[in-house]
């Protein structure tokens, strides 16, 4: 659908291979919740660990997008 921009939120995981497939398929952005912000991290109040995981994810997405 060339007249629209797609942001998938279901089936998106933080692994580079999964993210790359979405962006190569034309996604302009991706969304994920429980695959990145897990109940376990929240229960443990592991906010520093969560921040690091999000930072890694942002870097990975940046690498993928710059290679397209």
mmCIF file as Biopython writes it, N, C-alpha, C and O atoms, coordinates in Angstrom:
data_model
#
loop_
_atom_site.group_PDB
_atom_site.id
_atom_site.type_symbol
_atom_site.label_atom_id
_atom_site.label_alt_id
_atom_site.label_comp_id
_atom_site.label_asym_id
_atom_site.label_entity_id
_atom_site.label_seq_id
_atom_site.pdbx_PDB_ins_code
_atom_site.Cartn_x
_atom_site.Cartn_y
_atom_site.Cartn_z
_atom_site.occupancy
_atom_site.B_iso_or_equiv
_atom_site.auth_seq_id
_atom_site.auth_asym_id
_atom_site.pdbx_PDB_model_num
ATOM 1   N N  . UNK A ? 1  ? 0.840  -1.180  0.000  1.0 0.0 1  A 1 
ATOM 2   C CA . UNK A ? 1  ? 0.000  0.000   0.000  1.0 0.0 1  A 1 
ATOM 3   C C  . UNK A ? 1  ? 0.884  1.242   0.000  1.0 0.0 1  A 1 
ATOM 4   O O  . UNK A ? 1  ? 1.246  1.738   1.067  1.0 0.0 1  A 1 
ATOM 5   N N  . UNK A ? 2  ? 1.224  1.734   -1.132 1.0 0.0 2  A 1 
ATOM 6   C CA . UNK A ? 2  ? 2.143  2.867   -1.211 1.0 0.0 2  A 1 
ATOM 7   C C  . UNK A ? 2  ? 1.553  4.178   -0.686 1.0 0.0 2  A 1 
ATOM 8   O O  . UNK A ? 2  ? 2.295  5.139   -0.481 1.0 0.0 2  A 1 
ATOM 9   N N  . UNK A ? 3  ? 0.262  4.241   -0.466 1.0 0.0 3  A 1 
ATOM 10  C CA . UNK A ? 3  ? -0.364 5.477   -0.010 1.0 0.0 3  A 1 
ATOM 11  C C  . UNK A ? 3  ? -0.397 5.598   1.516  1.0 0.0 3  A 1 
ATOM 12  O O  . UNK A ? 3  ? -0.916 6.579   2.049  1.0 0.0 3  A 1 
ATOM 13  N N  . UNK A ? 4  ? 0.148  4.618   2.209  1.0 0.0 4  A 1 
ATOM 14  C CA . UNK A ? 4  ? 0.117  4.652   3.666  1.0 0.0 4  A 1 
ATOM 15  C C  . UNK A ? 4  ? 1.480  4.296   4.244  1.0 0.0 4  A 1 
ATOM 16  O O  . UNK A ? 4  ? 2.328  3.723   3.560  1.0 0.0 4  A 1 
ATOM 17  N N  . UNK A ? 5  ? 1.678  4.640   5.502  1.0 0.0 5  A 1 
ATOM 18  C CA . UNK A ? 5  ? 2.903  4.271   6.211  1.0 0.0 5  A 1 
ATOM 19  C C  . UNK A ? 5  ? 2.505  3.304   7.327  1.0 0.0 5  A 1 
ATOM 20  O O  . UNK A ? 5  ? 1.520  3.530   8.029  1.0 0.0 5  A 1 
ATOM 21  N N  . UNK A ? 6  ? 3.267  2.242   7.484  1.0 0.0 6  A 1 
ATOM 22  C CA . UNK A ? 6  ? 2.891  1.178   8.399  1.0 0.0 6  A 1 
ATOM 23  C C  . UNK A ? 6  ? 3.838  1.124   9.599  1.0 0.0 6  A 1 
ATOM 24  O O  . UNK A ? 6  ? 5.058  1.215   9.459  1.0 0.0 6  A 1 
ATOM 25  N N  . UNK A ? 7  ? 3.233  0.972   10.792 1.0 0.0 7  A 1 
ATOM 26  C CA . UNK A ? 7  ? 3.984  0.764   12.023 1.0 0.0 7  A 1 
ATOM 27  C C  . UNK A ? 7  ? 3.429  -0.479  12.703 1.0 0.0 7  A 1 
ATOM 28  O O  . UNK A ? 7  ? 2.449  -0.394  13.443 1.0 0.0 7  A 1 
ATOM 29  N N  . UNK A ? 8  ? 4.049  -1.641  12.461 1.0 0.0 8  A 1 
ATOM 30  C CA . UNK A ? 8  ? 3.554  -2.859  13.101 1.0 0.0 8  A 1 
ATOM 31  C C  . UNK A ? 8  ? 3.838  -2.854  14.599 1.0 0.0 8  A 1 
ATOM 32  O O  . UNK A ? 8  ? 4.851  -2.317  15.046 1.0 0.0 8  A 1 
ATOM 33  N N  . UNK A ? 9  ? 2.943  -3.450  15.361 1.0 0.0 9  A 1 
ATOM 34  C CA . UNK A ? 9  ? 3.138  -3.566  16.803 1.0 0.0 9  A 1 
ATOM 35  C C  . UNK A ? 9  ? 2.999  -5.009  17.277 1.0 0.0 9  A 1 
ATOM 36  O O  . UNK A ? 9  ? 3.430  -5.334  18.384 1.0 0.0 9  A 1 
ATOM 37  N N  . UNK A ? 10 ? 2.429  -5.844  16.494 1.0 0.0 10 A 1 
ATOM 38  C CA . UNK A ? 10 ? 2.279  -7.249  16.857 1.0 0.0 10 A 1 
ATOM 39  C C  . UNK A ? 10 ? 3.306  -8.083  16.136 1.0 0.0 10 A 1 
ATOM 40  O O  . UNK A ? 10 ? 3.545  -7.876  14.947 1.0 0.0 10 A 1 
ATOM 41  N N  . UNK A ? 11 ? 3.918  -9.017  16.827 1.0 0.0 11 A 1 
ATOM 42  C CA . UNK A ? 11 ? 4.909  -9.884  16.196 1.0 0.0 11 A 1 
ATOM 43  C C  . UNK A ? 11 ? 6.285  -9.268  16.079 1.0 0.0 11 A 1 
ATOM 44  O O  . UNK A ? 11 ? 7.170  -9.852  15.454 1.0 0.0 11 A 1 
ATOM 45  N N  . UNK A ? 12 ? 6.482  -8.118  16.659 1.0 0.0 12 A 1 
ATOM 46  C CA . UNK A ? 12 ? 7.779  -7.449  16.613 1.0 0.0 12 A 1 
ATOM 47  C C  . UNK A ? 12 ? 8.572  -7.866  17.843 1.0 0.0 12 A 1 
ATOM 48  O O  . UNK A ? 12 ? 8.078  -7.786  18.968 1.0 0.0 12 A 1 
ATOM 49  N N  . UNK A ? 13 ? 9.794  -8.308  17.623 1.0 0.0 13 A 1 
ATOM 50  C CA . UNK A ? 13 ? 10.653 -8.677  18.749 1.0 0.0 13 A 1 
ATOM 51  C C  . UNK A ? 13 ? 11.960 -7.896  18.656 1.0 0.0 13 A 1 
ATOM 52  O O  . UNK A ? 13 ? 12.287 -7.379  17.588 1.0 0.0 13 A 1 
ATOM 53  N N  . UNK A ? 14 ? 12.703 -7.800  19.737 1.0 0.0 14 A 1 
ATOM 54  C CA . UNK A ? 14 ? 13.904 -6.963  19.746 1.0 0.0 14 A 1 
ATOM 55  C C  . UNK A ? 14 ? 15.128 -7.566  19.053 1.0 0.0 14 A 1 
ATOM 56  O O  . UNK A ? 14 ? 16.181 -6.930  19.017 1.0 0.0 14 A 1 
ATOM 57  N N  . UNK A ? 15 ? 15.014 -8.769  18.508 1.0 0.0 15 A 1 
ATOM 58  C CA . UNK A ? 15 ? 16.152 -9.368  17.811 1.0 0.0 15 A 1 
ATOM 59  C C  . UNK A ? 15 ? 16.395 -8.640  16.488 1.0 0.0 15 A 1 
ATOM 60  O O  . UNK A ? 15 ? 15.455 -8.279  15.780 1.0 0.0 15 A 1 
ATOM 61  N N  . UNK A ? 16 ? 17.666 -8.435  16.175 1.0 0.0 16 A 1 
ATOM 62  C CA . UNK A ? 16 ? 18.040 -7.679  14.973 1.0 0.0 16 A 1 
ATOM 63  C C  . UNK A ? 16 ? 17.423 -8.273  13.708 1.0 0.0 16 A 1 
ATOM 64  O O  . UNK A ? 16 ? 16.952 -7.533  12.844 1.0 0.0 16 A 1 
ATOM 65  N N  . UNK A ? 17 ? 17.422 -9.585  13.594 1.0 0.0 17 A 1 
ATOM 66  C CA . UNK A ? 17 ? 16.890 -10.237 12.390 1.0 0.0 17 A 1 
ATOM 67  C C  . UNK A ? 17 ? 15.409 -9.918  12.207 1.0 0.0 17 A 1 
ATOM 68  O O  . UNK A ? 17 ? 14.964 -9.640  11.094 1.0 0.0 17 A 1 
ATOM 69  N N  . UNK A ? 18 ? 14.647 -9.957  13.301 1.0 0.0 18 A 1 
ATOM 70  C CA . UNK A ? 18 ? 13.217 -9.661  13.234 1.0 0.0 18 A 1 
ATOM 71  C C  . UNK A ? 18 ? 12.999 -8.204  12.840 1.0 0.0 18 A 1 
ATOM 72  O O  . UNK A ? 18 ? 12.189 -7.906  11.963 1.0 0.0 18 A 1 
ATOM 73  N N  . UNK A ? 19 ? 13.718 -7.311  13.486 1.0 0.0 19 A 1 
ATOM 74  C CA . UNK A ? 19 ? 13.574 -5.887  13.183 1.0 0.0 19 A 1 
ATOM 75  C C  . UNK A ? 19 ? 13.948 -5.589  11.737 1.0 0.0 19 A 1 
ATOM 76  O O  . UNK A ? 19 ? 13.265 -4.823  11.057 1.0 0.0 19 A 1 
ATOM 77  N N  . UNK A ? 20 ? 15.027 -6.193  11.277 1.0 0.0 20 A 1 
ATOM 78  C CA . UNK A ? 20 ? 15.468 -5.956  9.902  1.0 0.0 20 A 1 
ATOM 79  C C  . UNK A ? 20 ? 14.398 -6.383  8.902  1.0 0.0 20 A 1 
ATOM 80  O O  . UNK A ? 20 ? 14.152 -5.687  7.917  1.0 0.0 20 A 1 
ATOM 81  N N  . UNK A ? 21 ? 13.767 -7.518  9.152  1.0 0.0 21 A 1 
ATOM 82  C CA . UNK A ? 21 ? 12.706 -7.978  8.244  1.0 0.0 21 A 1 
ATOM 83  C C  . UNK A ? 21 ? 11.571 -6.963  8.165  1.0 0.0 21 A 1 
ATOM 84  O O  . UNK A ? 21 ? 11.050 -6.693  7.083  1.0 0.0 21 A 1 
ATOM 85  N N  . UNK A ? 22 ? 11.188 -6.403  9.308  1.0 0.0 22 A 1 
ATOM 86  C CA . UNK A ? 22 ? 10.101 -5.419  9.305  1.0 0.0 22 A 1 
ATOM 87  C C  . UNK A ? 22 ? 10.483 -4.175  8.511  1.0 0.0 22 A 1 
ATOM 88  O O  . UNK A ? 22 ? 9.694  -3.695  7.698  1.0 0.0 22 A 1 
ATOM 89  N N  . UNK A ? 23 ? 11.674 -3.654  8.737  1.0 0.0 23 A 1 
ATOM 90  C CA . UNK A ? 23 ? 12.074 -2.436  8.030  1.0 0.0 23 A 1 
ATOM 91  C C  . UNK A ? 23 ? 12.311 -2.692  6.543  1.0 0.0 23 A 1 
ATOM 92  O O  . UNK A ? 23 ? 11.996 -1.841  5.710  1.0 0.0 23 A 1 
ATOM 93  N N  . UNK A ? 24 ? 12.852 -3.834  6.213  1.0 0.0 24 A 1 
ATOM 94  C CA . UNK A ? 24 ? 13.020 -4.170  4.791  1.0 0.0 24 A 1 
ATOM 95  C C  . UNK A ? 24 ? 11.677 -4.328  4.088  1.0 0.0 24 A 1 
ATOM 96  O O  . UNK A ? 24 ? 11.569 -4.101  2.883  1.0 0.0 24 A 1 
ATOM 97  N N  . UNK A ? 25 ? 10.653 -4.720  4.847  1.0 0.0 25 A 1 
ATOM 98  C CA . UNK A ? 25 ? 9.307  -4.878  4.273  1.0 0.0 25 A 1 
ATOM 99  C C  . UNK A ? 25 ? 8.596  -3.532  4.116  1.0 0.0 25 A 1 
ATOM 100 O O  . UNK A ? 25 ? 7.512  -3.466  3.537  1.0 0.0 25 A 1 
ATOM 101 N N  . UNK A ? 26 ? 9.209  -2.454  4.635  1.0 0.0 26 A 1 
ATOM 102 C CA . UNK A ? 26 ? 8.624  -1.135  4.440  1.0 0.0 26 A 1 
ATOM 103 C C  . UNK A ? 26 ? 8.076  -0.462  5.681  1.0 0.0 26 A 1 
ATOM 104 O O  . UNK A ? 26 ? 7.524  0.634   5.586  1.0 0.0 26 A 1 
ATOM 105 N N  . UNK A ? 27 ? 8.209  -1.081  6.837  1.0 0.0 27 A 1 
ATOM 106 C CA . UNK A ? 27 ? 7.734  -0.419  8.067  1.0 0.0 27 A 1 
ATOM 107 C C  . UNK A ? 27 ? 8.518  0.871   8.282  1.0 0.0 27 A 1 
ATOM 108 O O  . UNK A ? 27 ? 9.727  0.918   8.054  1.0 0.0 27 A 1 
ATOM 109 N N  . UNK A ? 28 ? 7.825  1.909   8.720  1.0 0.0 28 A 1 
ATOM 110 C CA . UNK A ? 28 ? 8.501  3.181   9.011  1.0 0.0 28 A 1 
ATOM 111 C C  . UNK A ? 28 ? 8.898  3.265   10.478 1.0 0.0 28 A 1 
ATOM 112 O O  . UNK A ? 28 ? 9.755  4.064   10.855 1.0 0.0 28 A 1 
ATOM 113 N N  . UNK A ? 29 ? 8.273  2.442   11.293 1.0 0.0 29 A 1 
ATOM 114 C CA . UNK A ? 29 ? 8.567  2.358   12.721 1.0 0.0 29 A 1 
ATOM 115 C C  . UNK A ? 29 ? 7.994  1.041   13.214 1.0 0.0 29 A 1 
ATOM 116 O O  . UNK A ? 29 ? 7.177  0.421   12.533 1.0 0.0 29 A 1 
ATOM 117 N N  . UNK A ? 30 ? 8.414  0.617   14.383 1.0 0.0 30 A 1 
ATOM 118 C CA . UNK A ? 30 ? 7.851  -0.577  15.001 1.0 0.0 30 A 1 
ATOM 119 C C  . UNK A ? 30 ? 7.521  -0.266  16.450 1.0 0.0 30 A 1 
ATOM 120 O O  . UNK A ? 30 ? 8.100  0.634   17.059 1.0 0.0 30 A 1 
ATOM 121 N N  . UNK A ? 31 ? 6.587  -1.021  16.985 1.0 0.0 31 A 1 
ATOM 122 C CA . UNK A ? 31 ? 6.238  -0.857  18.387 1.0 0.0 31 A 1 
ATOM 123 C C  . UNK A ? 31 ? 6.297  -2.200  19.079 1.0 0.0 31 A 1 
ATOM 124 O O  . UNK A ? 31 ? 5.943  -3.228  18.502 1.0 0.0 31 A 1 
ATOM 125 N N  . UNK A ? 32 ? 6.740  -2.183  20.300 1.0 0.0 32 A 1 
ATOM 126 C CA . UNK A ? 32 ? 6.729  -3.415  21.086 1.0 0.0 32 A 1 
ATOM 127 C C  . UNK A ? 32 ? 6.583  -3.049  22.540 1.0 0.0 32 A 1 
ATOM 128 O O  . UNK A ? 32 ? 7.082  -2.016  22.986 1.0 0.0 32 A 1 
ATOM 129 N N  . UNK A ? 33 ? 5.906  -3.885  23.270 1.0 0.0 33 A 1 
ATOM 130 C CA . UNK A ? 33 ? 5.686  -3.620  24.680 1.0 0.0 33 A 1 
ATOM 131 C C  . UNK A ? 33 ? 6.290  -4.709  25.530 1.0 0.0 33 A 1 
ATOM 132 O O  . UNK A ? 33 ? 7.411  -4.581  26.023 1.0 0.0 33 A 1 
ATOM 133 N N  . UNK A ? 34 ? 5.536  -5.790  25.701 1.0 0.0 34 A 1 
ATOM 134 C CA . UNK A ? 34 ? 5.944  -6.846  26.626 1.0 0.0 34 A 1 
ATOM 135 C C  . UNK A ? 34 ? 7.187  -7.604  26.179 1.0 0.0 34 A 1 
ATOM 136 O O  . UNK A ? 34 ? 7.808  -8.300  26.982 1.0 0.0 34 A 1 
ATOM 137 N N  . UNK A ? 35 ? 7.550  -7.480  24.931 1.0 0.0 35 A 1 
ATOM 138 C CA . UNK A ? 35 ? 8.777  -8.153  24.484 1.0 0.0 35 A 1 
ATOM 139 C C  . UNK A ? 35 ? 10.016 -7.364  24.893 1.0 0.0 35 A 1 
ATOM 140 O O  . UNK A ? 35 ? 11.126 -7.896  24.865 1.0 0.0 35 A 1 
ATOM 141 N N  . UNK A ? 36 ? 9.842  -6.130  25.263 1.0 0.0 36 A 1 
ATOM 142 C CA . UNK A ? 36 ? 10.969 -5.315  25.710 1.0 0.0 36 A 1 
ATOM 143 C C  . UNK A ? 36 ? 10.810 -4.935  27.183 1.0 0.0 36 A 1 
ATOM 144 O O  . UNK A ? 36 ? 11.765 -5.015  27.956 1.0 0.0 36 A 1 
ATOM 145 N N  . UNK A ? 37 ? 9.626  -4.530  27.560 1.0 0.0 37 A 1 
ATOM 146 C CA . UNK A ? 37 ? 9.375  -4.148  28.953 1.0 0.0 37 A 1 
ATOM 147 C C  . UNK A ? 37 ? 8.633  -5.313  29.599 1.0 0.0 37 A 1 
ATOM 148 O O  . UNK A ? 37 ? 7.403  -5.355  29.611 1.0 0.0 37 A 1 
ATOM 149 N N  . UNK A ? 38 ? 9.393  -6.244  30.127 1.0 0.0 38 A 1 
ATOM 150 C CA . UNK A ? 38 ? 8.798  -7.461  30.669 1.0 0.0 38 A 1 
ATOM 151 C C  . UNK A ? 38 ? 8.281  -7.247  32.092 1.0 0.0 38 A 1 
ATOM 152 O O  . UNK A ? 38 ? 8.732  -6.355  32.811 1.0 0.0 38 A 1 
ATOM 153 N N  . UNK A ? 39 ? 7.340  -8.077  32.470 1.0 0.0 39 A 1 
ATOM 154 C CA . UNK A ? 39 ? 6.809  -8.032  33.834 1.0 0.0 39 A 1 
ATOM 155 C C  . UNK A ? 39 ? 7.921  -8.289  34.848 1.0 0.0 39 A 1 
ATOM 156 O O  . UNK A ? 39 ? 7.924  -7.719  35.939 1.0 0.0 39 A 1 
ATOM 157 N N  . UNK A ? 40 ? 8.854  -9.142  34.479 1.0 0.0 40 A 1 
ATOM 158 C CA . UNK A ? 40 ? 9.970  -9.471  35.372 1.0 0.0 40 A 1 
ATOM 159 C C  . UNK A ? 40 ? 10.831 -8.236  35.662 1.0 0.0 40 A 1 
ATOM 160 O O  . UNK A ? 40 ? 11.209 -7.999  36.810 1.0 0.0 40 A 1 
ATOM 161 N N  . UNK A ? 41 ? 11.138 -7.460  34.635 1.0 0.0 41 A 1 
ATOM 162 C CA . UNK A ? 41 ? 11.931 -6.240  34.847 1.0 0.0 41 A 1 
ATOM 163 C C  . UNK A ? 41 ? 11.183 -5.256  35.739 1.0 0.0 41 A 1 
ATOM 164 O O  . UNK A ? 41 ? 11.781 -4.614  36.603 1.0 0.0 41 A 1 
ATOM 165 N N  . UNK A ? 42 ? 9.887  -5.140  35.528 1.0 0.0 42 A 1 
ATOM 166 C CA . UNK A ? 42 ? 9.083  -4.230  36.345 1.0 0.0 42 A 1 
ATOM 167 C C  . UNK A ? 42 ? 9.009  -4.742  37.786 1.0 0.0 42 A 1 
ATOM 168 O O  . UNK A ? 42 ? 9.161  -3.970  38.733 1.0 0.0 42 A 1 
ATOM 169 N N  . UNK A ? 43 ? 8.777  -6.041  37.944 1.0 0.0 43 A 1 
ATOM 170 C CA . UNK A ? 43 ? 8.686  -6.619  39.281 1.0 0.0 43 A 1 
ATOM 171 C C  . UNK A ? 43 ? 9.971  -6.389  40.070 1.0 0.0 43 A 1 
ATOM 172 O O  . UNK A ? 43 ? 9.935  -6.063  41.256 1.0 0.0 43 A 1 
ATOM 173 N N  . UNK A ? 44 ? 11.114 -6.564  39.389 1.0 0.0 44 A 1 
ATOM 174 C CA . UNK A ? 44 ? 12.414 -6.381  40.043 1.0 0.0 44 A 1 
ATOM 175 C C  . UNK A ? 44 ? 12.799 -4.900  40.188 1.0 0.0 44 A 1 
ATOM 176 O O  . UNK A ? 44 ? 13.770 -4.563  40.866 1.0 0.0 44 A 1 
ATOM 177 N N  . UNK A ? 45 ? 12.022 -4.028  39.538 1.0 0.0 45 A 1 
ATOM 178 C CA . UNK A ? 45 ? 12.343 -2.599  39.480 1.0 0.0 45 A 1 
ATOM 179 C C  . UNK A ? 45 ? 13.741 -2.391  38.885 1.0 0.0 45 A 1 
ATOM 180 O O  . UNK A ? 45 ? 14.520 -1.560  39.351 1.0 0.0 45 A 1 
ATOM 181 N N  . UNK A ? 46 ? 14.023 -3.162  37.859 1.0 0.0 46 A 1 
ATOM 182 C CA . UNK A ? 46 ? 15.324 -3.145  37.187 1.0 0.0 46 A 1 
ATOM 183 C C  . UNK A ? 46 ? 15.336 -2.058  36.117 1.0 0.0 46 A 1 
ATOM 184 O O  . UNK A ? 46 ? 15.521 -2.344  34.934 1.0 0.0 46 A 1 
ATOM 185 N N  . UNK A ? 47 ? 15.142 -0.838  36.529 1.0 0.0 47 A 1 
ATOM 186 C CA . UNK A ? 47 ? 14.993 0.268   35.585 1.0 0.0 47 A 1 
ATOM 187 C C  . UNK A ? 47 ? 16.287 0.575   34.836 1.0 0.0 47 A 1 
ATOM 188 O O  . UNK A ? 47 ? 16.248 0.946   33.663 1.0 0.0 47 A 1 
ATOM 189 N N  . UNK A ? 48 ? 17.409 0.426   35.489 1.0 0.0 48 A 1 
ATOM 190 C CA . UNK A ? 48 ? 18.692 0.660   34.815 1.0 0.0 48 A 1 
ATOM 191 C C  . UNK A ? 48 ? 18.893 -0.384  33.714 1.0 0.0 48 A 1 
ATOM 192 O O  . UNK A ? 48 ? 19.329 -0.053  32.611 1.0 0.0 48 A 1 
ATOM 193 N N  . UNK A ? 49 ? 18.578 -1.626  34.014 1.0 0.0 49 A 1 
ATOM 194 C CA . UNK A ? 49 ? 18.686 -2.698  33.020 1.0 0.0 49 A 1 
ATOM 195 C C  . UNK A ? 49 ? 17.721 -2.445  31.862 1.0 0.0 49 A 1 
ATOM 196 O O  . UNK A ? 49 ? 18.071 -2.644  30.699 1.0 0.0 49 A 1 
ATOM 197 N N  . UNK A ? 50 ? 16.531 -2.014  32.180 1.0 0.0 50 A 1 
ATOM 198 C CA . UNK A ? 50 ? 15.547 -1.694  31.143 1.0 0.0 50 A 1 
ATOM 199 C C  . UNK A ? 50 ? 16.047 -0.566  30.249 1.0 0.0 50 A 1 
ATOM 200 O O  . UNK A ? 50 ? 15.918 -0.631  29.026 1.0 0.0 50 A 1 
ATOM 201 N N  . UNK A ? 51 ? 16.616 0.463   30.859 1.0 0.0 51 A 1 
ATOM 202 C CA . UNK A ? 51 ? 17.151 1.595   30.084 1.0 0.0 51 A 1 
ATOM 203 C C  . UNK A ? 51 ? 18.263 1.128   29.139 1.0 0.0 51 A 1 
ATOM 204 O O  . UNK A ? 51 ? 18.333 1.577   27.995 1.0 0.0 51 A 1 
ATOM 205 N N  . UNK A ? 52 ? 19.122 0.239   29.610 1.0 0.0 52 A 1 
ATOM 206 C CA . UNK A ? 52 ? 20.194 -0.284  28.766 1.0 0.0 52 A 1 
ATOM 207 C C  . UNK A ? 52 ? 19.635 -1.082  27.595 1.0 0.0 52 A 1 
ATOM 208 O O  . UNK A ? 52 ? 20.118 -0.965  26.469 1.0 0.0 52 A 1 
ATOM 209 N N  . UNK A ? 53 ? 18.616 -1.894  27.866 1.0 0.0 53 A 1 
ATOM 210 C CA . UNK A ? 53 ? 18.005 -2.690  26.798 1.0 0.0 53 A 1 
ATOM 211 C C  . UNK A ? 53 ? 17.347 -1.794  25.751 1.0 0.0 53 A 1 
ATOM 212 O O  . UNK A ? 53 ? 17.426 -2.065  24.553 1.0 0.0 53 A 1 
ATOM 213 N N  . UNK A ? 54 ? 16.707 -0.739  26.206 1.0 0.0 54 A 1 
ATOM 214 C CA . UNK A ? 54 ? 16.076 0.199   25.275 1.0 0.0 54 A 1 
ATOM 215 C C  . UNK A ? 54 ? 17.144 0.925   24.464 1.0 0.0 54 A 1 
ATOM 216 O O  . UNK A ? 54 ? 16.977 1.128   23.261 1.0 0.0 54 A 1 
ATOM 217 N N  . UNK A ? 55 ? 18.224 1.312   25.100 1.0 0.0 55 A 1 
ATOM 218 C CA . UNK A ? 55 ? 19.324 1.984   24.398 1.0 0.0 55 A 1 
ATOM 219 C C  . UNK A ? 55 ? 19.894 1.078   23.306 1.0 0.0 55 A 1 
ATOM 220 O O  . UNK A ? 55 ? 20.125 1.522   22.182 1.0 0.0 55 A 1 
ATOM 221 N N  . UNK A ? 56 ? 20.117 -0.192  23.644 1.0 0.0 56 A 1 
ATOM 222 C CA . UNK A ? 56 ? 20.605 -1.158  22.656 1.0 0.0 56 A 1 
ATOM 223 C C  . UNK A ? 56 ? 19.629 -1.286  21.491 1.0 0.0 56 A 1 
ATOM 224 O O  . UNK A ? 56 ? 20.036 -1.346  20.331 1.0 0.0 56 A 1 
ATOM 225 N N  . UNK A ? 57 ? 18.345 -1.327  21.811 1.0 0.0 57 A 1 
ATOM 226 C CA . UNK A ? 57 ? 17.316 -1.446  20.782 1.0 0.0 57 A 1 
ATOM 227 C C  . UNK A ? 57 ? 17.325 -0.236  19.849 1.0 0.0 57 A 1 
ATOM 228 O O  . UNK A ? 57 ? 17.233 -0.388  18.631 1.0 0.0 57 A 1 
ATOM 229 N N  . UNK A ? 58 ? 17.436 0.947   20.411 1.0 0.0 58 A 1 
ATOM 230 C CA . UNK A ? 58 ? 17.480 2.168   19.597 1.0 0.0 58 A 1 
ATOM 231 C C  . UNK A ? 58 ? 18.696 2.145   18.683 1.0 0.0 58 A 1 
ATOM 232 O O  . UNK A ? 58 ? 18.600 2.515   17.513 1.0 0.0 58 A 1 
ATOM 233 N N  . UNK A ? 59 ? 19.833 1.716   19.202 1.0 0.0 59 A 1 
ATOM 234 C CA . UNK A ? 59 ? 21.039 1.626   18.381 1.0 0.0 59 A 1 
ATOM 235 C C  . UNK A ? 59 ? 20.876 0.618   17.254 1.0 0.0 59 A 1 
ATOM 236 O O  . UNK A ? 59 ? 21.298 0.872   16.126 1.0 0.0 59 A 1 
ATOM 237 N N  . UNK A ? 60 ? 20.269 -0.518  17.554 1.0 0.0 60 A 1 
ATOM 238 C CA . UNK A ? 60 ? 20.049 -1.547  16.540 1.0 0.0 60 A 1 
ATOM 239 C C  . UNK A ? 60 ? 19.133 -1.031  15.434 1.0 0.0 60 A 1 
ATOM 240 O O  . UNK A ? 60 ? 19.416 -1.219  14.251 1.0 0.0 60 A 1 
ATOM 241 N N  . UNK A ? 61 ? 18.051 -0.388  15.816 1.0 0.0 61 A 1 
ATOM 242 C CA . UNK A ? 61 ? 17.129 0.164   14.816 1.0 0.0 61 A 1 
ATOM 243 C C  . UNK A ? 61 ? 17.853 1.220   13.967 1.0 0.0 61 A 1 
ATOM 244 O O  . UNK A ? 61 ? 17.665 1.270   12.752 1.0 0.0 61 A 1 
ATOM 245 N N  . UNK A ? 62 ? 18.664 2.048   14.590 1.0 0.0 62 A 1 
ATOM 246 C CA . UNK A ? 62 ? 19.424 3.054   13.851 1.0 0.0 62 A 1 
ATOM 247 C C  . UNK A ? 62 ? 20.357 2.423   12.823 1.0 0.0 62 A 1 
ATOM 248 O O  . UNK A ? 62 ? 20.453 2.898   11.692 1.0 0.0 62 A 1 
ATOM 249 N N  . UNK A ? 63 ? 21.035 1.366   13.213 1.0 0.0 63 A 1 
ATOM 250 C CA . UNK A ? 63 ? 21.930 0.644   12.287 1.0 0.0 63 A 1 
ATOM 251 C C  . UNK A ? 63 ? 21.145 0.091   11.113 1.0 0.0 63 A 1 
ATOM 252 O O  . UNK A ? 63 ? 21.555 0.228   9.960  1.0 0.0 63 A 1 
ATOM 253 N N  . UNK A ? 64 ? 20.022 -0.530  11.408 1.0 0.0 64 A 1 
ATOM 254 C CA . UNK A ? 64 ? 19.215 -1.126  10.339 1.0 0.0 64 A 1 
ATOM 255 C C  . UNK A ? 64 ? 18.712 -0.057  9.389  1.0 0.0 64 A 1 
ATOM 256 O O  . UNK A ? 64 ? 18.833 -0.194  8.172  1.0 0.0 64 A 1 
ATOM 257 N N  . UNK A ? 65 ? 18.149 1.003   9.938  1.0 0.0 65 A 1 
ATOM 258 C CA . UNK A ? 65 ? 17.581 2.054   9.081  1.0 0.0 65 A 1 
ATOM 259 C C  . UNK A ? 65 ? 18.646 2.748   8.242  1.0 0.0 65 A 1 
ATOM 260 O O  . UNK A ? 65 ? 18.384 3.134   7.103  1.0 0.0 65 A 1 
ATOM 261 N N  . UNK A ? 66 ? 19.835 2.909   8.791  1.0 0.0 66 A 1 
ATOM 262 C CA . UNK A ? 66 ? 20.881 3.582   8.017  1.0 0.0 66 A 1 
ATOM 263 C C  . UNK A ? 66 ? 21.430 2.691   6.897  1.0 0.0 66 A 1 
ATOM 264 O O  . UNK A ? 66 ? 22.032 3.192   5.947  1.0 0.0 66 A 1 
ATOM 265 N N  . UNK A ? 67 ? 21.225 1.370   7.004  1.0 0.0 67 A 1 
ATOM 266 C CA . UNK A ? 67 ? 21.704 0.475   5.966  1.0 0.0 67 A 1 
ATOM 267 C C  . UNK A ? 67 ? 20.699 0.294   4.833  1.0 0.0 67 A 1 
ATOM 268 O O  . UNK A ? 67 ? 21.033 -0.313  3.815  1.0 0.0 67 A 1 
ATOM 269 N N  . UNK A ? 68 ? 19.496 0.797   4.982  1.0 0.0 68 A 1 
ATOM 270 C CA . UNK A ? 68 ? 18.465 0.621   3.932  1.0 0.0 68 A 1 
ATOM 271 C C  . UNK A ? 68 ? 18.551 1.693   2.880  1.0 0.0 68 A 1 
ATOM 272 O O  . UNK A ? 68 ? 17.764 1.694   1.933  1.0 0.0 68 A 1 
#
